[in-house]
Every structure is written in C-alpha cells, then in structure tokens.
Amino acid sequence: MRRNMTVQNITVQRQRILIIEDNQDIVSNLYMYLEPRGYVLDCAHDGQSGLALATQNSFDLILLDIMLPKMNGVELCQKLRLEYGLSTPVLMITARDTINDKIIGLDSGADDYLCKPFSMKELDARIRALIRRANSLGVQEMLSCGDLTLEPRTRSVQRAGINLRLSPIGFTILSTLLRATPGVVSRQELEFAIWGDNVPDSDALRTHIHELRQVMDKPFSRPMLKTVPKVGYAIDEKN
C-alpha cells in the first residue's frame, strides 16, 4: 500500500555576519569559506563604515580587524559597547599577536581574539561558539539583587532606578557575580570569565574591581560589592 507523505517546509534562520576588514584578499577568502556554510555576509572596509553598518543593522556576529583606516578596531569596539550599548559578539582578527595586544582588544569589549594567519576551520568553530553563547545569554532573564538590576540582552544596568554606565569588563564582572549570588566567585573564576586563558600578569582584576565600585557603590549610601578575603568577591545587598 502506498502511503501519502506530507513534506513540510522548514525555514532555517541564517546567521548574519559583518566583516570589517580592509584587506581585500582576506575578505575574499572569508566569503569563499563562510558563504557556502550558510552565513549571510556583509562587509565594510574602514572603521567608520563598519560602525555605521553595525549600528544600523542587526548581525549575529562581527569579525573586526584592528588596523583599519578612518577608525581602528579597538576604538570601534569601544564605541559599540559604551556609546551604543551593542551586545553583538565581536571576534577580533588581527596580525597583532602579543599578550598585551590581546588584552587591549578584549578590554575594548571584544568577545574573542584570533591572530592572523588563522585556520578557517578554527575561525568557523569560534564563530559558532560565540553565537551559541550569545543566544544562551539572550534567553536569560534579568539578573537582580536588592535595588541592583542587570539586563543581559540590552547590557543595561540600574541601581535604585539610576542607569549605571559600566565598561565591558565591569559588565562581565557584575554579571558573573550576580549569576552566583548569594555565593562567592573566586578571583580565578572572574579572571577566566574576563580574559579566558590570557590572564594578564599584572593585578588587572583589582583595578577593574575598583572601577566597578566607583560606579555601582560610591554614589550610594550602602556598598554591595564585597571582598571576601582570600576567597574572592560577591554581591551582598545587606553589606
């Protein structure tokens, strides 16, 4: 007996990537490799054009070179995070490969850093990992403790109804601490959340903790960011 079969049309959401890169050969290679894998690509060849495209359109990820004409990648990434509040994942691709260069790139708000020349397979794997991470953050509910709230999707932070302007690293620290509340997050866990395996040798975490306190605690009568000696840090509404 012949059975009737119904074929359903399934719409697959294709992921959009913005490439901001002035090297035409690299751009061509990226198109040749990524487009057959289902990505929808757009491109800008200088920092100013890249900023306009990134802020006027919706992308799942931005591939960003550092050495760009008109506006370098570090400045562009800072503008995306601090001025526009854009949370789109940013993967920096650059020939600058020192630890200090990586720290500068990540501190500007980049989510990952890949040095040229790179493997296209590794690039694709990093792209997929960053998009998965962003999608998982996008479904998270607002994080809160007392009068402090953080919205992962819009990267907005408020305390007592007042908007707080945090640096990209400050936002990462606070979101990590709020997810663990009322628990304590160790220094090592925070450093990994910020820098991954590229933790700077200097006492950079202490500097960023101090900057976060200046924004979220100093203007208010009661501090919430608590240091737990020899353990780590925590958010405590009763501190």
Backbone bond lengths (Angstrom), bond angles and torsions (degrees), N, CA, C in turn:
res aa  C-N    CA-C-N  psi(-1)  N-CA   C-N-CA  omega(-1)  CA-C   N-CA-C  phi
1 M - - - 1.465 - - 1.532 108.90 -
2 R 1.306 115.44 132.30 1.462 119.98 -179.87 1.519 109.91 -86.72
3 R 1.299 115.93 127.44 1.466 120.44 -178.60 1.525 110.27 -95.62
4 N 1.337 114.06 140.83 1.453 118.97 174.68 1.522 109.22 -78.45
5 M 1.320 116.45 132.00 1.472 121.21 -178.75 1.515 108.83 -118.32
6 T 1.315 114.56 134.03 1.463 120.44 178.44 1.514 109.00 -101.86
7 V 1.293 116.36 124.39 1.455 121.31 178.74 1.523 108.58 -97.14
8 Q 1.310 116.01 123.79 1.465 120.90 -179.55 1.521 109.37 -99.15
9 N 1.315 115.78 136.30 1.455 120.32 174.48 1.524 109.54 -81.17
10 I 1.310 115.42 126.33 1.464 120.28 -179.73 1.525 108.80 -112.01
11 T 1.302 116.02 122.89 1.455 121.20 179.06 1.521 110.01 -92.08
12 V 1.309 115.87 120.43 1.462 120.87 179.17 1.525 109.01 -100.64
13 Q 1.316 116.41 127.63 1.455 121.05 179.46 1.522 109.25 -74.54
14 R 1.316 116.78 115.46 1.463 121.54 179.64 1.524 109.39 -84.61
15 Q 1.296 116.18 134.84 1.459 121.04 -175.08 1.522 111.01 -83.84
16 R 1.335 115.47 135.69 1.453 121.77 -175.70 1.527 110.04 -100.04
17 I 1.308 115.38 132.04 1.462 121.59 -179.98 1.518 109.45 -124.40
18 L 1.319 116.19 133.31 1.458 121.99 173.88 1.525 108.38 -101.08
19 I 1.320 116.10 122.86 1.469 122.03 176.79 1.521 108.10 -101.20
20 I 1.334 116.53 121.57 1.466 120.94 176.20 1.524 106.38 -115.14
21 E 1.320 116.31 98.00 1.465 123.19 -170.47 1.520 108.90 -155.42
22 D 1.339 117.52 132.83 1.461 120.29 -177.42 1.530 113.39 -95.88
23 N 1.325 117.67 -6.32 1.457 120.97 178.54 1.528 109.43 -87.03
24 Q 1.332 116.03 110.96 1.467 120.45 -174.11 1.527 112.18 -63.90
25 D 1.328 117.26 -34.58 1.465 119.51 -180.00 1.528 110.97 -65.49
26 I 1.335 116.44 -42.62 1.461 120.30 178.37 1.523 110.40 -64.15
27 V 1.331 116.35 -43.10 1.469 120.18 179.08 1.526 110.25 -59.63
28 S 1.331 116.61 -44.70 1.463 120.45 -179.90 1.526 111.05 -61.58
29 N 1.330 116.76 -42.97 1.466 120.45 178.89 1.525 111.69 -63.74
30 L 1.336 116.22 -38.78 1.460 119.97 178.66 1.526 110.76 -64.43
31 Y 1.322 116.52 -42.95 1.467 120.16 177.98 1.527 110.99 -63.15
32 M 1.339 116.73 -43.14 1.465 120.69 -178.25 1.527 111.40 -63.56
33 Y 1.320 116.77 -34.81 1.464 119.58 -176.58 1.524 112.49 -87.52
34 L 1.336 117.51 -42.90 1.460 120.82 -170.65 1.533 113.81 -84.38
35 E 1.319 118.12 -36.87 1.472 119.14 -177.64 1.523 112.71 -60.94
36 P 1.339 120.38 -42.96 1.470 118.89 178.13 1.526 113.37 -64.35
37 R 1.332 116.60 -16.07 1.466 120.53 178.67 1.523 112.38 -91.43
38 G 1.329 116.20 8.81 1.453 120.26 171.18 1.511 116.02 97.48
39 Y 1.331 118.58 0.20 1.457 120.20 179.19 1.531 110.51 -78.75
40 V 1.317 115.49 145.03 1.463 121.83 172.53 1.524 106.92 -98.73
41 L 1.330 116.43 120.77 1.460 120.69 -171.65 1.517 112.20 -111.21
42 D 1.329 114.47 144.35 1.463 121.95 169.78 1.518 106.14 -132.49
43 C 1.317 117.31 160.11 1.459 118.93 -171.49 1.522 111.72 -143.96
44 A 1.328 115.54 144.65 1.459 123.50 170.47 1.517 107.52 -132.45
45 H 1.338 116.53 145.97 1.462 120.64 -174.47 1.526 113.32 -108.37
46 D 1.323 117.35 4.97 1.461 120.81 174.13 1.525 109.13 -149.69
47 G 1.332 115.95 165.76 1.446 120.36 -174.31 1.517 114.74 -64.75
48 Q 1.312 117.25 -40.37 1.462 120.03 -177.96 1.528 111.49 -66.05
49 S 1.328 116.61 -43.77 1.467 119.84 177.82 1.525 110.98 -65.54
50 G 1.344 115.00 -37.57 1.458 119.01 178.31 1.511 112.30 -63.95
51 L 1.322 116.49 -41.45 1.467 120.88 178.17 1.522 110.39 -62.05
52 A 1.324 117.08 -42.82 1.466 120.56 -179.93 1.530 111.00 -63.22
53 L 1.330 117.08 -45.81 1.462 119.97 -179.96 1.526 111.80 -64.91
54 A 1.330 116.23 -41.33 1.471 120.40 -177.21 1.515 112.39 -65.87
55 T 1.327 117.28 -33.79 1.460 120.59 -175.61 1.527 113.13 -92.85
56 Q 1.323 117.15 -15.06 1.461 120.03 -178.06 1.529 112.95 -103.88
57 N 1.336 116.82 -5.34 1.459 121.64 -178.69 1.522 109.94 -135.12
58 S 1.317 115.27 167.95 1.456 120.73 179.48 1.529 109.99 -105.64
59 F 1.336 116.13 123.91 1.461 121.70 178.94 1.519 109.24 -126.89
60 D 1.332 115.57 154.61 1.462 121.14 175.64 1.520 111.65 -85.66
61 L 1.343 116.47 -22.79 1.465 120.29 -178.92 1.524 109.30 -163.45
62 I 1.328 115.80 151.16 1.463 122.06 176.73 1.522 108.81 -120.52
63 L 1.352 116.07 125.13 1.463 121.89 170.66 1.516 107.15 -94.94
64 L 1.321 116.71 119.79 1.469 120.41 -168.27 1.520 111.63 -127.56
65 D 1.326 116.22 121.05 1.459 121.51 172.04 1.525 109.06 -79.86
66 I 1.324 117.15 154.03 1.470 119.81 178.52 1.522 111.14 -87.25
67 M 1.328 117.35 -47.70 1.466 121.00 -176.64 1.522 109.94 -83.79
68 L 1.330 115.43 91.23 1.457 121.45 -177.75 1.518 110.21 -122.93
69 P 1.333 118.50 148.68 1.461 120.20 172.02 1.527 111.39 -71.72
70 K 1.319 116.35 153.68 1.472 125.74 174.42 1.533 113.83 74.12
71 M 1.309 119.25 -35.35 1.470 122.43 175.35 1.523 107.26 -162.89
72 N 1.342 117.39 123.50 1.460 118.01 -177.83 1.525 111.24 -75.14
73 G 1.336 115.19 165.20 1.452 120.69 -174.03 1.507 114.57 -64.44
74 V 1.344 117.05 -33.87 1.465 119.97 179.44 1.527 110.03 -65.08
75 E 1.328 116.39 -47.37 1.470 119.99 179.03 1.521 111.03 -63.67
76 L 1.329 116.78 -40.26 1.460 120.79 179.56 1.519 110.57 -61.95
77 C 1.326 116.73 -45.81 1.465 120.26 -178.67 1.528 110.99 -63.33
78 Q 1.329 116.75 -40.27 1.467 120.51 177.65 1.518 110.83 -60.92
79 K 1.325 117.08 -42.00 1.462 120.64 179.18 1.531 110.88 -64.02
80 L 1.325 116.72 -42.46 1.461 119.82 179.55 1.519 110.97 -58.78
81 R 1.329 116.60 -42.51 1.461 120.71 -175.46 1.530 112.12 -79.49
82 L 1.322 116.87 -48.98 1.466 120.31 -170.12 1.522 113.14 -87.52
83 E 1.330 118.15 -40.51 1.464 120.37 -176.67 1.525 112.64 -87.83
84 Y 1.332 116.28 -36.86 1.457 119.56 -175.46 1.526 113.12 -105.33
85 G 1.341 117.83 -10.16 1.459 121.34 179.82 1.516 113.40 61.41
86 L 1.345 116.87 29.76 1.457 121.32 -175.99 1.529 109.67 -82.73
87 S 1.324 116.20 129.59 1.466 120.70 -177.13 1.528 112.77 -103.73
88 T 1.338 118.14 7.01 1.460 121.38 178.54 1.529 110.39 -55.00
89 P 1.342 118.73 130.89 1.466 119.80 179.02 1.525 111.77 -57.32
90 V 1.325 116.11 137.68 1.462 122.09 178.77 1.530 108.80 -119.90
91 L 1.324 115.88 123.65 1.457 122.18 174.89 1.519 107.66 -111.48
92 M 1.329 116.85 112.29 1.460 121.04 179.39 1.524 109.69 -80.89
93 I 1.332 115.96 133.32 1.454 122.13 174.99 1.519 107.05 -122.26
94 T 1.320 117.46 118.34 1.452 120.47 -171.13 1.517 111.98 -155.58
95 A 1.320 115.52 157.08 1.459 121.20 176.68 1.524 111.42 -81.55
96 R 1.321 117.81 -12.08 1.465 120.90 178.89 1.532 109.03 -75.69
97 D 1.328 115.88 116.75 1.459 118.63 -169.45 1.525 115.50 -123.73
98 T 1.339 118.09 12.61 1.456 118.53 177.59 1.528 109.94 -79.66
99 I 1.322 116.34 159.70 1.464 120.76 178.13 1.519 110.33 -58.63
100 N 1.333 117.13 -40.98 1.462 120.44 -179.26 1.528 111.25 -63.43
101 D 1.344 116.58 -39.86 1.468 119.91 177.13 1.527 110.89 -61.65
102 K 1.338 116.08 -41.66 1.465 120.11 179.39 1.518 110.96 -64.06
103 I 1.332 116.54 -41.32 1.466 120.46 179.75 1.522 110.72 -63.22
104 I 1.347 116.62 -42.96 1.464 120.62 178.92 1.534 110.04 -61.11
105 G 1.332 116.38 -43.43 1.459 120.10 -179.83 1.513 112.48 -64.13
106 L 1.332 116.77 -45.58 1.467 120.51 179.95 1.526 111.19 -68.93
107 D 1.324 117.11 -37.66 1.463 120.40 178.44 1.523 111.82 -65.45
108 S 1.319 117.43 -26.12 1.471 119.90 179.96 1.526 111.81 -75.06
109 G 1.352 116.42 -11.03 1.459 119.61 178.06 1.509 114.70 120.53
110 A 1.348 117.58 0.49 1.462 119.99 177.57 1.524 110.23 -67.95
111 D 1.326 115.99 149.40 1.462 121.37 179.80 1.523 112.49 -92.60
112 D 1.329 116.46 -23.03 1.459 120.26 179.84 1.518 107.82 -157.08
113 Y 1.345 116.18 167.24 1.459 121.99 -171.12 1.519 107.51 -146.05
114 L 1.330 116.74 123.27 1.456 121.27 -178.42 1.525 109.09 -128.62
115 C 1.339 116.57 127.24 1.462 121.61 -174.85 1.526 111.42 -88.91
116 K 1.324 115.25 140.59 1.463 122.01 174.00 1.529 109.10 -80.97
117 P 1.338 117.81 145.23 1.474 127.53 -8.89 1.523 110.46 -74.90
118 F 1.319 116.70 148.09 1.458 120.30 -177.18 1.521 110.51 -128.37
119 S 1.307 115.27 159.92 1.458 121.96 175.87 1.525 109.43 -79.17
120 M 1.323 116.99 131.92 1.462 120.56 178.11 1.531 111.03 -63.14
121 K 1.330 116.63 -33.89 1.458 119.59 178.13 1.524 110.54 -64.60
122 E 1.336 116.39 -41.72 1.466 119.43 178.08 1.524 110.08 -66.46
123 L 1.326 116.85 -41.55 1.465 119.86 177.68 1.515 110.72 -57.47
124 D 1.325 117.19 -47.20 1.466 121.26 -179.71 1.523 110.79 -61.00
125 A 1.335 117.08 -41.04 1.466 120.71 179.60 1.525 110.79 -64.24
126 R 1.329 116.94 -41.47 1.468 120.26 178.65 1.526 111.20 -66.85
127 I 1.323 116.98 -39.30 1.463 120.69 177.30 1.525 110.25 -59.44
128 R 1.332 116.17 -48.43 1.470 119.97 -178.76 1.528 111.66 -63.36
129 A 1.336 116.44 -38.84 1.466 119.89 179.29 1.522 111.50 -65.65
130 L 1.322 117.12 -42.58 1.467 120.66 -179.22 1.526 111.12 -66.72
131 I 1.334 117.11 -40.36 1.465 119.99 179.58 1.526 110.54 -67.79
132 R 1.342 116.98 -39.04 1.471 119.57 176.17 1.523 110.51 -60.69
133 R 1.336 116.09 -44.77 1.464 120.57 -179.26 1.524 110.70 -62.51
134 A 1.338 116.25 -43.34 1.466 119.63 -180.00 1.516 111.53 -64.31
135 N 1.328 116.66 -39.39 1.467 120.15 179.06 1.520 111.50 -65.78
136 S 1.330 116.79 -37.03 1.467 119.45 179.31 1.517 110.78 -69.47
137 L 1.343 116.61 -34.78 1.468 119.52 176.50 1.518 110.81 -69.50
138 G 1.349 115.58 -33.59 1.451 119.36 -175.89 1.517 114.16 -64.48
139 V 1.345 116.62 -25.16 1.458 118.51 -179.14 1.525 112.15 -95.04
140 Q 1.298 116.88 -0.43 1.450 119.23 -179.96 1.523 110.60 -73.91
141 E 1.299 114.91 147.02 1.452 119.53 177.08 1.518 110.05 -81.38
142 M 1.303 115.17 169.78 1.449 120.72 178.71 1.522 110.77 -59.95
143 L 1.326 116.10 138.79 1.458 122.02 176.83 1.517 108.62 -95.77
144 S 1.324 117.57 138.64 1.460 119.06 -177.61 1.515 110.91 -151.73
145 C 1.318 113.68 155.83 1.462 122.35 172.61 1.520 106.62 -155.57
146 G 1.329 116.69 116.45 1.459 119.87 -176.78 1.512 110.67 60.51
147 D 1.340 117.11 -127.39 1.466 121.04 -179.22 1.524 112.44 -93.72
148 L 1.338 116.51 12.55 1.465 122.55 -179.44 1.520 109.94 -103.77
149 T 1.343 117.43 127.85 1.466 121.62 179.56 1.520 110.17 -132.32
150 L 1.332 115.25 146.82 1.467 121.52 178.42 1.520 107.96 -136.84
151 E 1.321 116.21 128.30 1.464 122.51 179.33 1.528 108.96 -106.90
152 P 1.348 118.55 106.40 1.470 120.84 -175.69 1.523 114.22 -60.04
153 R 1.342 117.60 -37.26 1.458 119.56 -174.76 1.517 112.21 -68.29
154 T 1.305 118.01 -39.67 1.464 121.42 -178.82 1.517 112.67 -100.18
155 R 1.340 116.36 -4.56 1.471 122.31 -178.57 1.530 111.52 57.14
156 S 1.316 116.05 33.95 1.472 120.18 178.89 1.526 109.63 -100.01
157 V 1.328 115.60 143.86 1.463 122.30 -179.68 1.522 108.38 -131.20
158 Q 1.333 115.67 134.89 1.458 120.74 177.32 1.523 110.19 -133.78
159 R 1.329 114.57 147.02 1.456 119.92 169.11 1.524 108.22 -133.66
160 A 1.327 115.30 126.48 1.464 121.83 -176.92 1.528 110.67 53.13
161 G 1.338 116.27 36.76 1.453 121.02 178.12 1.508 114.94 79.43
162 I 1.335 118.19 2.75 1.462 122.63 -179.29 1.525 108.79 -101.81
163 N 1.334 116.51 129.59 1.460 120.85 178.69 1.523 110.45 -69.98
164 L 1.318 116.17 132.33 1.461 122.09 178.11 1.519 108.93 -108.68
165 R 1.308 115.60 133.20 1.465 120.23 -179.59 1.527 108.66 -101.35
166 L 1.326 116.07 104.74 1.460 121.22 -177.31 1.520 110.84 -103.00
167 S 1.320 115.65 151.67 1.456 120.65 170.99 1.526 108.43 -70.55
168 P 1.346 118.27 162.88 1.472 119.32 177.50 1.522 112.91 -55.30
169 I 1.333 117.64 -40.13 1.462 119.92 179.58 1.523 110.41 -71.88
170 G 1.320 117.50 -38.07 1.462 120.31 176.19 1.516 111.22 -59.95
171 F 1.331 116.41 -40.16 1.473 120.73 178.09 1.527 110.37 -63.80
172 T 1.328 117.02 -42.91 1.465 120.93 179.16 1.525 110.94 -62.39
173 I 1.327 116.66 -44.15 1.469 120.81 179.36 1.528 110.22 -60.62
174 L 1.335 115.91 -49.92 1.459 119.68 -175.90 1.522 111.63 -65.18
175 S 1.337 117.53 -42.68 1.469 119.11 -179.73 1.527 110.89 -65.21
176 T 1.325 116.99 -36.97 1.469 120.29 177.56 1.521 111.14 -64.50
177 L 1.328 116.17 -43.35 1.467 120.39 179.76 1.526 111.68 -67.27
178 L 1.334 117.32 -40.61 1.466 120.28 -178.69 1.526 111.44 -66.91
179 R 1.331 117.23 -36.16 1.461 119.35 178.30 1.525 111.59 -65.41
180 A 1.337 116.15 -26.61 1.465 120.13 -178.76 1.526 113.22 -92.30
181 T 1.326 117.61 -10.26 1.466 121.46 -177.55 1.530 111.29 -55.67
182 P 1.338 118.02 134.18 1.469 128.90 7.53 1.532 113.95 -91.28
183 G 1.316 117.30 15.54 1.453 120.34 -178.24 1.519 112.89 -76.30
184 V 1.309 115.05 173.98 1.458 123.10 179.85 1.524 108.85 -104.85
185 V 1.326 116.48 137.06 1.461 121.77 176.92 1.523 108.17 -103.58
186 S 1.306 116.48 127.43 1.463 119.74 -178.37 1.517 110.81 -69.79
187 R 1.313 114.73 159.75 1.466 121.18 177.17 1.531 110.41 -58.11
188 Q 1.330 116.69 -42.59 1.459 121.05 -178.47 1.536 111.54 -64.08
189 E 1.332 116.86 -38.64 1.465 120.24 178.55 1.520 111.17 -65.11
190 L 1.322 116.59 -41.71 1.464 120.15 179.03 1.524 111.08 -65.26
191 E 1.322 116.54 -43.75 1.470 119.84 179.51 1.527 110.94 -61.12
192 F 1.330 117.21 -39.34 1.459 119.73 179.12 1.527 110.87 -68.79
193 A 1.343 117.45 -38.25 1.468 120.81 178.75 1.524 111.27 -62.13
194 I 1.340 116.54 -32.33 1.465 120.65 -177.57 1.517 112.01 -86.10
195 W 1.337 115.99 -51.49 1.459 120.78 -170.00 1.527 114.96 -112.53
196 G 1.314 118.30 -3.16 1.458 119.11 -176.30 1.516 110.36 63.75
197 D 1.329 116.14 -131.36 1.464 120.44 -179.22 1.524 112.77 -85.73
198 N 1.339 117.78 -4.24 1.469 121.27 -176.99 1.528 111.02 -101.36
199 V 1.315 116.93 54.60 1.466 121.45 -178.94 1.525 109.19 -71.24
200 P 1.336 118.63 127.94 1.471 120.53 179.95 1.521 111.46 -66.43
201 D 1.325 114.77 153.81 1.463 119.86 -179.61 1.525 112.24 -71.44
202 S 1.314 116.27 -31.87 1.466 120.16 -177.32 1.528 110.94 -73.59
203 D 1.325 115.06 172.11 1.465 120.47 -179.81 1.530 109.54 -84.30
204 A 1.346 115.01 58.27 1.461 119.75 -174.67 1.522 112.09 -68.40
205 L 1.329 117.77 -34.40 1.462 119.92 -177.95 1.517 111.17 -60.25
206 R 1.322 117.38 -42.78 1.467 120.25 -179.31 1.528 110.71 -60.01
207 T 1.343 116.31 -38.74 1.469 120.21 178.66 1.526 110.79 -63.30
208 H 1.326 117.23 -43.47 1.464 120.28 -179.17 1.534 111.46 -70.36
209 I 1.318 117.35 -34.17 1.466 120.31 175.14 1.531 109.73 -63.13
210 H 1.320 116.44 -42.88 1.477 120.34 178.35 1.531 110.49 -61.07
211 E 1.342 117.00 -44.13 1.467 120.32 179.57 1.526 111.14 -63.62
212 L 1.337 117.08 -39.00 1.464 120.58 178.28 1.525 110.76 -64.26
213 R 1.314 117.12 -41.15 1.469 120.14 178.36 1.526 111.34 -62.54
214 Q 1.327 116.85 -37.54 1.464 120.22 179.79 1.524 111.41 -60.55
215 V 1.341 116.65 -31.99 1.461 120.38 -177.18 1.528 111.90 -88.99
216 M 1.335 117.10 -45.67 1.475 118.87 -170.40 1.526 114.21 -96.29
217 D 1.340 118.04 -13.89 1.467 119.76 -177.77 1.526 114.24 -118.59
218 K 1.329 116.89 -43.58 1.464 119.93 -172.08 1.528 113.96 -57.58
219 P 1.355 119.79 -40.66 1.473 118.68 -178.70 1.524 113.91 -73.05
220 F 1.332 117.33 -5.63 1.464 120.47 -173.92 1.535 110.58 -114.59
221 S 1.316 115.72 161.65 1.465 120.35 -174.48 1.519 113.16 -74.67
222 R 1.324 117.09 -22.12 1.459 120.40 -175.14 1.521 110.61 -129.55
223 P 1.337 118.53 123.07 1.468 120.75 178.05 1.524 111.36 -73.01
224 M 1.344 115.85 148.97 1.463 120.37 178.86 1.530 112.52 -118.69
225 L 1.325 117.02 -23.46 1.461 121.15 -178.58 1.527 108.93 -85.24
226 K 1.305 115.79 111.41 1.464 121.20 -172.79 1.528 110.75 -109.28
227 T 1.341 114.66 136.70 1.462 120.88 171.61 1.522 108.94 -93.30
228 V 1.313 116.01 127.25 1.462 121.35 175.65 1.523 106.94 -102.95
229 P 1.322 118.35 105.42 1.471 121.48 -172.90 1.524 112.94 -51.23
230 K 1.340 114.99 132.11 1.462 124.37 176.98 1.535 113.80 63.99
231 V 1.339 116.04 9.67 1.471 119.65 179.07 1.527 110.84 -122.23
232 G 1.334 117.45 -62.69 1.450 120.47 -177.68 1.512 111.72 167.46
233 Y 1.354 115.83 -137.13 1.456 121.27 -174.96 1.520 109.91 -135.73
234 A 1.342 115.00 158.13 1.459 120.35 179.84 1.524 109.45 -153.98
235 I 1.343 115.60 159.00 1.460 121.93 172.15 1.517 107.05 -100.74
236 D 1.323 116.22 125.40 1.475 121.53 -175.56 1.528 107.94 -134.07
237 E 1.330 116.49 112.25 1.475 119.52 -179.91 1.509 112.20 -70.12
238 K 1.352 117.89 -16.10 1.450 120.85 -179.50 1.524 112.09 -101.86
239 N 1.314 116.80 7.77 1.469 121.44 -175.35 1.536 111.47 -61.27
